[in-house]
Amino acid sequence: MIKSYFLIAWRHLTRNKLYAGINIIGLALGISACLVIYLITHFELTYDTFRPGKQRIYRVVGETQNTKGNKRLLGFLPIPVASHLRPQLTGVEAVAGFYNYYAKVTVPGKDPHEFEMPKHEIPSPVIVAEPSWFTVFPSEWLAGNASTALGEPFKVVLTEKSAQRYFGALSPDKMMGRTLVYNDSLRLTVSGIIKDVSGNSDFAFTDFISFASANSGFLKKDVDTDDWGLWNYYSQTFVKLAEGVSPGRVDAQFPAFVKTYLSFDKRNHVALHLQPLADIHFNEKYEDSYSRKAHLPTLYGLMGIAAFILLLAAINFINLSTAQSVQRSKEIGIRKVLGSNRSRLVFQLLGETFLLTLAAVLISALLVKPLLLLFHDFIPDGVLLHPFQLSTWLFLLFITILTSLLAGFYPAKVVSSWLPALSLKGNGTPKAQQKNYLRKTLTVFQFTISLVFIIGTLVIGRQIHYMLNADMGFNKDAIVVLQPPDREKTPDNRKLLTQMISQLPGVTAVSLHGGTPAAQRHGGTIIQVLGTGSPEVDASFEAVDENYLPLYGLKLLAGRNLLPSDTIREYIVNASCAAAMGFHTPAEAIGHLAKSGMGRKIGPIVGVVNDFHSRSLRDPVTPFFLTTRIDNTRSIGVKLATDGQKLVNVKVLLASLENTWKKVYPDKKFQFSFFDETIAAFYEKEQKTARLINTAMAIAIFVSCMGLFGMATFSAHQRTREIGIRKVLGASVYGIVSMLSLDFLKPVFIAFVIAAPIGWYFMQRWLNGFSERVSLSWWLFLLAGAGAVLIALITVSTRAIKAAVANPVESLRTE
């Protein structure tokens, strides 16, 4: 019996290839979106879930609040926190601190090999770790053991892949006792080999240097275990609670610790508390050394988009199935007369839906890899389809059953409910011959979703264009930023390279500085005017030279530029900083002595520059100051010659810069970036969101139009005789096209009325995340509505025109 059901279903589908194709393509798009988004969300939501005792692992985080009530949430702490916290906490199984360490690794021998860790990779795969690290984060040991491996100075533990990278295909036992040299001076002995992490992790470190190594020798100057005054960006502390202990019990012990060790900071109220391990990968509020955070609202948005696209495809199926059902009225009537009950009919009709869905799932599985490649810049590295993974098969089974029921249950229920007497007379069902408000409601829903996506596309695209082209208060075009490798060791080399570059043809300005006017991170400290009773001002800062202002086009509102110096002698502040100091005009600030937190150095304010955005346009303008200090410089800005708005011989200029670089750093890779690309990178998340919305819009419109096309085709087929009679009686092609098209445009107009306020609400909330933003103009909504109407009109009119120009003689012969 089941075989006959599927055979009948197959015959029905092959007789209606157009409608079957529309349904399969629509369902395949919806299921593909679901499958790709499932892979992304599963990848993100499984970060560090493989850790034993993960529910008991917490990061110790800090919160600072200044006198103005401004808060900062910090995922990093002073380096000594872990060692001093350990003996004072009760209710914890272990406390472990670590420090991210950037290093070049040399494998000594007759033919030494060097491995340069990516300097700008965040976090570094190398850490200086306390022995208790492997208690908080247990690992499988291939050689050595957790209790002794990091107990002594100058020891290092490696993961299996890292060890193979250094020593080749040796067995773990033979790697033990071998020597590695970090940054040319730190000689370490391999004391353990562990298995690589078995899942996605924010803490997939590869080299673990014993913390005892930091108390003596070369490493001590980088990892100062006694420095309480610096909230070190690369230092973090973790605890593992004892069984049955609540986080609140441990949090209650932090105030006493803060009072003893962190109360020296008189400007800020400091507090410590625990952050769950499961929260670290998603919480962007905490500043830390991880470059990529998964945004939970975005993941939920992705799930919603996938559900909507699948729902749109299911609506197409429902609409086409219920519309076509009139043609099957006699078939259903005969089956009922011959003894088929309603449940058997439902099963048969659901079988047809299942066949279509199964075909769509197979197509979707084939599309996944190309889709992952197409959207590789949006999808995190590591997201793959694992065809032999049980969870993947379970998801495919779930989505197949869900889609079959979602798309097929209602049409099967309606068709199987018809009375055989009416069906055999050819009348079908009275309800099927009426206006059918359900199909029109579903069409309205489809285009409402499509219109919301269109509105989102227009608004997001306009905001991104505005951000990329807005005046941020400085020049960003035709500027190349070099990143010399020796930030702290030899500032003279950076100075020499700057001087050599300034003599190159095609270079109009060069500046040695800490960072560009806008960057992901700036140094932060206080600055205060002396003798006026003004408050301490929390400000960002950069160490620069005298060429910084002219290179980046920062405009002096009062005073003069900085004089050349390798140490802090003078200050330039922006207008916001001067106002925060209590000055009513920029000129009032000139000549006053100021003291900054940079070594508590005192110097005069010699200039006030215009306000500029030191970060992205999401953030408001904040107080900022510039001063001279060569030890804090780490990059070189180079202004290239232009012809109007275009670079002149950019390849030649870059080759000249690289050749000059090689004269100073012959063994180092030439590292540079264009400043305007750095600005564009601020809005990477928005650009990815725009691409996602664009894709969702295209799919939603395509699926909706496929539904309209199928409905228009069916309607034209049903009205073939009517169209022939109208043409014989003198109706024009235009009149017939209008008659067939306008009926399908009404749902689109209704959808626009519903979608406009929904789109306005969500886009207004999204724009509120920017300090400077575009307005929601009425013409954007009008353009979205006009676009949807035009798309629907083109879709429907293609079938309407074909029906209208058909020979009426042939039309009248069809019945």
N, C-alpha and C positions, 0 to 999 in steps of 0.2 A: 504493500500500500504506500509506504513512504517513498519507494522508488517511483511509483506512478505519479505521486505528488510532485516530485522534483522533475520528472519528465514533462509533465504538463506545464510546470513553471518555466522550464527551459524553452518549450515551444512558444509560450506566450511572449517571452522576452525576445526571442528571435523574430517574431512577427512585428514587434514594435521596437525596432532597433534604435530609432531616433530618441524615443523617450527613455529607453534603457540606457543609452549612451549619456544622455543629459544627467540621469540619476547617478550613474557610476562615476562620471567625472566630478559631479558635485560632492558626492560622498567621499571620493578619493581625496579631494582637496581638504575637506573637513577632517578626515581621519589622519592625513599627512600632518596637518597643523597640530592635531592632538598628539600624535606620536612624537614629533620633534619637540614640542613643548613639554611632553612627559619626560623625554630624555634630559632636557635642560633642568627642569625642576627636580627630578630625581637626583641629578648630579649635584645640584646646589644643596639640596636638603639633606644629603648624606655626608656633608663635611664633618669629619671627626666623630661620626656616630659609631665607628668601629672601636673606639678607645675603651678598654676595660674600665669599669667604674666611672664612665663618662658623666653620670648624673652627680657625682661628688667632686668633679674637677671645676675649679673656679679661678679666674684671673683677678688679682688684686688691682683695682683701678683707683685713680685719684680724681678728686673734684676740687677745683680752686674757685674762689669767688672773691672779687676785689671789692673795694669800698663802694663802687657804683652798682654793685649787684650783678656784674657780668660774670658768667660762669664758663669754665672750661672743663670738659670731661677728658681725662687723660688715661690712655691705656698703658702708658709707660711711667716709670718711677725712678727715683734716684737709685743708683747701683747698690748701695749698702742695705736697702730695705729688706731684702730676702734674708740675709744672714742675721740681722738684728731682730727680725720678726719671728724667726723660727723658734727661739727659746721662750718667747713670750706668749705664743698662742696656745690655747688648749682646745681640744676637740678636733684637731687636724691630724691626719695620718702622715703628711709630708708637706714641706714648703720648699719650692725650687725657684731659683732665679736664673735668668740667662741674659746674655748680651750678644746682639748681632755683631758679627765681626767680618769685615770685608778684607779679603786676603788673596794674594797670589800664592799658589802652592807649588813647591818644587820637590820632585822626587830625586834625591841625590843619587849619585852613582857615576859610572864611567861615562854614561850618556844621559845626563840629567834632563828630566822633562819638567816643563812648567805648565801650570794650569791656572789661567787668570779667571777668577770669579767675576761675573758681570758686576761692574762697580755700581750700576744704577738699578740692579735687581733688588726689589724690596719684597720681603725681607731677604737678607743674605742667607744662603744655605749653610753657612758656617756660624756656629754659636759657641760662646764660652759658657759652659753649663756647670751647675753644681751637681755633686754626685746624686742628690735626691731627684734629679730630673727623671731618672728611669724608674723611680717609685711613683711619681705623679703620672708619667706616661710610660707604662711598661712596654718593653720590646722583647722580641724573640732573639736570643743570643746564639750566634753561630760560633763565636769564640770569645773567651773572657767571661766576666760576670758583672752584674750590676753593682754588687756591693763593693768592689775594689777598683773597677776600671777607671773611674775619675777621682779616686781618693788621693792621688799624689800629683805634684806639679809635673808639667811637661808631658802629659799623657793626652792621647786623642782616641776617640771611638769613631768608627766609620760605619756607614750603612754599606750593604753588600754592593750596590751599584757604584758607590763612590770608591770603595776599595778596589773594585775591578778596574775602575777608570785609572787609578794610580798605579796598580801593580799587575794588571792583566788577569789572566785566568789562573792565578794561584789559588790554592785552597785557603780557607780562612785561617787555619792553624799556622800556615807558612807566612801569612801576612803579619801575624803577631810579632811584636818586637822590632818591626821595620821603622825607619825614620822618615818623617816628612818635615819640610821646612816651610814655614808660613811667613810671607813678607820678608824673605831673605835672611831673617834673624832668629825667628822662633823655631827651635828644633824640638820636635815632638816625637814620642814613641807611640806606636799603635798598641793600644791596650785592650781593644775589643772590636768585634765585628758583629753588627746586628742586622736583622732582616729589614728590608725596605718597608715603609708604611704600606698597609694593605688596602687603603682607601684614600678618598680625597681628604686633604688636610691643609690647614693654614700653618702647620708646624712640621712640614716635611723636610726637616733639616737633615744634612748629610754628614757633616763633620762636627763632632762635639769635643771641644777643647776643655780640659779640666780647669775649673775655676781657680784652683790653687796656683795655676800658672800665672795668674794676674797679680799675685802678691810679690812677685820678684821678676827682675829682668826686663826684657824688651816690651812685654805685653802691658806692663804696669802703666806706661804713659798713655795707652789707649783706653784701658779699663781701670779707672781709679776707684778702687773698692772703698775708699774713705770719703768720697765727694758727696756730701748730703745737699750741697747747694744747687746741684744741677738735676733737673728732671730730665733724665737722659732718654732721648728718643729711641735708643736701641736696647734699653733695659726693661725687662718685664719680670713679673713675679707671679707664680701660680701656687695654689694650695689644693690639696686633696683632703676633703673632710673625712673624718672617721665615720664608720657606719652609724647611722641613726642620729647624726648631728645636723642641726638645721643651719642654714647660712646666717640667719639672724643671730644665733648664739656667737658666731665668730665676728660678725659685724659689730656687735656690742663691745668687743675688745679693742677695736681700732682707735677710738678717741683717746684712750690713755697712751697708746703708742705715738699718735700724732703729737700729743702734748709734750712727750719726752724728746722726740727726734725731729719733728717737722715744724715746731712752733717758731723757728727763727725767721720765717717769712712773715714780716709784719704787714705787708701790703695785701695779703690774701688770707682768707679763711680756708683751711685745708681740711679735707675729709677723705677717708679711705673706705671702700666697700668692695663687695665681691660681685663679679660679673660671671654668670654661668658660661661654661665652655660652649654650649649650644647657641649662645647669643653673639659670640665674637664675630662669626662670619657674616652676620647680617646687620649689626649695629654700627651705623656710620657716625653716631654721635661721639664716639670715643676716638681721640687722636691716637694713632699707633703707626707701626712701621709696616702695615700691610696695604699694598696698592689697590687691591681689588676687593670690594665688598659686594655681596649679593644683596640686592634691594628687594626685600620681601614684598612690598606693594607691587613692584614690577613683576615678580613671579606670579602673584595673584592676578595681576592684569593679564599676563600671558595665558594663564589658565582660563580666564574669562573670555579672552579673544578666541582661544581654541574652542571653547564651548559654544560661543556665538556662531562661529563659522560652521561647526558641525550642525548646530540647530538650523542654520540657514539652508544647509543641504537637505536636512530632514524635512524642512518645510516645503522645499521643491518637490520632494518625493510625495509628501502628503497631497499637495495641490494637484500634481499630475495624476496621481493614483485615483483620487476622488473624481477628477474630471474625466478620466478615461473609463471610470467604472460603469458609466452609462452604456458603453459598448459591450460590456460583459453581462448585462442584465439577463439576457436569454440563457447564457451559459450557467449563471448562478441559479436561475429558476429551474432549469432541467436537472441540475445536480440535486436540488432540494426535492424535486418530485421523485427522483430515483432513490431517495433515501438518505442523502448526505445531510448530516446535522450541522448545526452552526459551528460547533467546536472543530469539526473536520475542515470546514471551509476556512475558518480562521487559520488553522494550521497550514493549509495549502497556500493561502495568500501570504502568510508570514514566511513560508518557504521560498516564495519568489523574492521577497525582500532580502532574505538571508543570502540567496545566491548573488544578488546585486551587491550586497554589503561585503561578501567574501571576495568578490572580484575587486571591489574598491580597496579592501585591506591589502590584497596582494600587490596592487598598483602602488599603494602608499608605501609598503615595505621597500619597493624598488626605488621610490622617489626619495627616501630618507637621506641616503648618502649624498646625492647631488644637492639636496636642500642644505645639508650641513656644510657642504663646500661653498655653496652660494652665499650663505650667511655666516661665513667663518669669522668675520670681524665682530659679529654680534654675539656669537655663541662662544662660551668659555672653552679654552683648550682642555681636551680630555673628554668632551661629550661625544660619545660614539654609540652606534647601534650594535649591541652584542646579541647576535641572532641565537646563540645557544644559552642565553641567560634565562633562568626560569621566570624572573620578574617581567622580562620583555614579553614572553609568551602569555603570561597571565594577563598583562595589560592588553595585548592584542585580542585575546579571547574576550575580555571584559568589554572592549570597545566594539567588537563585532556583535556581541549579544545586545549591548545597550543601543547601538545604532539600529539594529534590526527591529527592536521593540519600539524605539522612538519613532522611526520612519514608517513602520509597517502596521503597528497595532491599530491605530485609528482607522486607516482605510480598510483594513480587514474586518474590523468591527462593524463599520458602516455597510460595506458590501454584503456581508453575511447576514445582515438584519432584514434584507429586502423580502417582501412577500412574493412567493413564486407565481401567484395568479397575475399580479401586475407585471412581473418580469417577463412572463411568457407572452403577454400581450404586446411587448415591445415598449411599454411605457416607462420602464425602469422604476424609479421611485419618484414620487411627486417632489420630494425635497431636492432631488438631484437636478430637477428641471427649473428650480427657483434660483434666485440671485446668488445663493450660497454665500452667506456672510462670512463663514469660516475661512474660505479661500481668500477672500478679500482682506480679512483681518490678518491672516498670515502674510500676505503680500505687503501690507502696511508695515508689519513688524520687520520684515526683511529690509525694506528700504529705510526704515527708521534707523536700524543698525548701520546700514551703508552710509546714510547721511551724517550720522554722528562721527564715523570714521573720516568722511570727507571734511567736515568742519575741523576735526582734530588735525588733519594733515595741513590744511591751510593755515591754522593758527600757529602750530609748532614750526612749520617752515618759515613763516613770517618772523617769529621770535628768534629763530636761529640766524636768519639773515641779518636781523637787527644787531644781534650780539657780535657777529663776526665783523660787522662794518661800523659799529658804534665808535665814537671818539672816547677812548679810555683815558685820555689825558697825556698820551705820549705817542711817539712814532713807533710803529712795529714793522714797517715794510723795509725790505732789502737789508735786513740785519741778520747776520749769522752769529750764533753763540757757540764758542768753543769751550770744551770741558777738559782742561789739562788734568793729567792723572795724579799729580802730587799736590794735593790740597794743602797739606800742612808741612811737608818735609822741606821743600826748597822753593819758597816764594820768589827767590831771585830768578828761577827759571821762568816762572810765569811773567815776571816783569820783562825779562829778556825777550820772550816770545812776543809780548805786546809791542815792544819797541821795534822788533824786526817786521812785524805785520804792518805797522804804521808807515813803513817805507815802501810797501808794495804798490805798484800802479793799480788803479782801480779801487783802492781803499780810501774812503773819504774821512773816516774817523774810527778810532779804536779806544776801548775803555776796559781796564782791568777792574773787576768788581766782584762782589759776593754773589749777586743775582740780578736778574733783569727786573724792571719796575713791576711786572706782573709775573707771579710764579705760584706754583702749588703751595710752597711753604716759604715763609720769610722768618728770619730771626725775630724774637719778641723779647722786649725788656721794658724798663721804665725810663722816662726822661722827665726832669724837673727843673724849672727855672729857679735859680737861687735868689734869695733876698726879697722876693715879692709875696711870699706866703702862698704861692700857687700850689695846687695839688700835684702829686706824682701822676704822670700820664702813661697809661699802658700803650705802647706803640710798637709797630713793626719797624725794622730797620734793615739797611744794607750798608756794607762797607764798600766804598767806591773811590774812584780817582777823579781828577779835575775834568776829565773828558766825558763823564757820565751824562751830565745835563745836556750838552750839545748833541751827543750821539742819539739819545732817546727823545730829544725835543721837549724836555721838561722846562716849563716857562717860569722864570723868576718873577714873582710878584713884588718882591722887595729885596734889597741887599745885593750880594754878589755870589759868585761861585766859590767853591772850596779851593784852597791853595794846595799845591802838591805836598804830600806828606805820607810817610809810612806808618804813622801812629795817629791816635785820636788827638786832634788839636781844635777842630771847629765842627759846628753842626749846621746842617740845613734841614728845616722842617717843612712839612706841607701845611697848607692853610688850615686843615682840620686840627692838626697838632697845635698850631699856634692858638687857635680858638680854644682848644681844651686847656691850654696853659693860662687862659684868662685874657689874652690880648684881643682887642676889638678890631684892630686892623693889622695886616701883615707887617707894615712898617714899624709898629710898636715893638715887635719882637726883636728887631735887629739890635745887636750889641749886648743883649742880656746874657749873663753867664748861665749855662745849663750843665746839669750833671746827669749822666746816663748810667744804666746798669752795666754797661760794657766796661768793667774794671773800675767803675765809679769815677770815670774821667770827667774833669771839668773843662769846658771850653765855651767860647762865645757862639751865639747863634748869628751866623753871617748872612743867611739867606732864607727866604720863604718861597716855596714853589707852589704852583697850582696843585689842586687836588687831583689825584689819579687813582684808578682802580688797581690796587695791588694784587687782587685776586680776580675772580670772574665777576660778571655782572649779577650773579646771584647774591653777592655780598655787598653791603654798603661800603662807602669810602671810610677808611679808618685813619687815625693818626699814624704818621710815618716820618722817620728822620733818616738822613744820610750823613755819614762821616767817613773819615779815612782811617784804615787799619789794614795793612797788607796781609797780615796773618789771617784775616777773615775773608780774603778774596779767593774765589774758586772757579771763576769763569771769565771769559774774554768776549766782549761784544764787538763786532766788526760791522761797520756800515759800508755797504758796497755802492759803487757808482751806478747811477741809473740814467736812462734816457727817457725822460717823462716818468711813466709809471713802470717801465720795464727794466729788468736787470741787463747790464751790458756784459756779454761774454761770461755768463755765470759759470760755465764749465771751466773756462780758463782761470777765473778768479779762484774757484774752489781748488783747482790743481795747484795754484800758487800758494794758497793757504796750507795745503797738505805738505808741499815741499818744504815750506818754512817750518811747519810743525816737526817734520822729520829731522831737521837740523838740531832741534832742542830735545826732542823725544824720539830718538831713532828706533827704539824698541816698542813704542806704544802705538796703539791704533788711533788713527785720526778720528776724533769724536766731535761732531758738530750737529747743530740743528738750526732751522730757520725760526726766528722769533715769532713770526705770524703763525707758523704751524703749532708752536707752543700755546699760543692764545686759542687756536682752534681746538686743541686738545682739552682745554677747560670744559668744552661743551660736548665731549665725546658721548656722555650719557644721553644728552638731548638729541644728538645726531643719530644715535642708535635707536632712541625712542621714535624719532621721525621715520627712520627706515622701517621700523616695526609697524608703525601706524600706516605708512604707505602701502606696505605689503598686505596688511589686514584689509585696508580699504580696497585694494585691487582684487583680492580674493572675494571679499564680501560683494562687491559690485558685480564681479564675474558670475558668482553663484546666483545672485539675485536676477541678473539679466538672463542667465540660462533658464531660470524658472519662468521669467516673462516670455522668453522665446518659445519655450515648450507650451505654455498656456496659449500664447497667440497662435501657434501652429495648430493646436487642438481646436481652438475657437474657430479659426478659419476653415478647418476641415469640417466641423460641425455645421457651419453656416454656408457651405459650398452652394447648396441649392438656392438659398436666400440671395447670395451675392449674384448668382446667375440671373435670377428674376429681376433684381434691381438694375443690372446692366441692360437687360432687354428692355426695361421700361425707361431707360435713358439716364440712369445714374452715372456720374463721372467717376473716373479713377480717384480723383482727389476726395470726392464725397465718400466713397467706399473706404478709402484709407483712413479718413477722419473718423468714420463710424467705428471701424475696428480698433483704432488707436486710442481714442479718447477714453474709452471704457477702462483701459489699462493704466491711463495716466492719473485717474482720480486717486487711487491708493498712494501714488507718489506725492501728490499735493498734501494729502492727509499726513503722510509720513513726515513731510517737511515741517508741518505745524507742530508735530510731536517732538521731532529731533532738535529743532532750533533751541528751545529752552534747556534741553538735556545737554546739548553740546556747549551752550553758554556756561552752564553751571560747572561742568568738569574742566573746561578750558580756563575759566576764571580762577578756579582753585589751583590749577597748574601754574598759571602766570604769577600767582601770589608768591611763588617760591623765588622770584627774582626781584632784586632791588630796583632794577630798571627794566621796563617791559613795554611791549606794544599794547595798544588799546584793542578791545574787541569791537571792531567797526561793524556796522550793520551790513555793509556791502559784502563782507566775508560770508555771512549767512545766506545772503541773496545769491552770491556766486555759487555756493554749495548747492542750494536748491535748484538753480538754473542748470547746473551741471548734471544733477541727478535726473531732472526732467529730460534733458537733451539725450542722455545715455539711454533712458527708458524709451524715449520716442524713436531713436535710431534702431533699438533692438526690436521693438514691436513693428515698426513700419516696414522693416525688411520682409517680414512675413505678410503684412497687410498688402503691400504693393504687389507681391507675387500673386496673392489671391485676387486682387483687384484687376490685374491685367490678364487673367486667365480667360480663355475663350468661353463665353457663356453657354455655348452649345455643349461643350464638354462638361461644364458644371452641371447643366440640367440633366445630363445623361447619368450622373453619378448615382442617382436614386431611381 
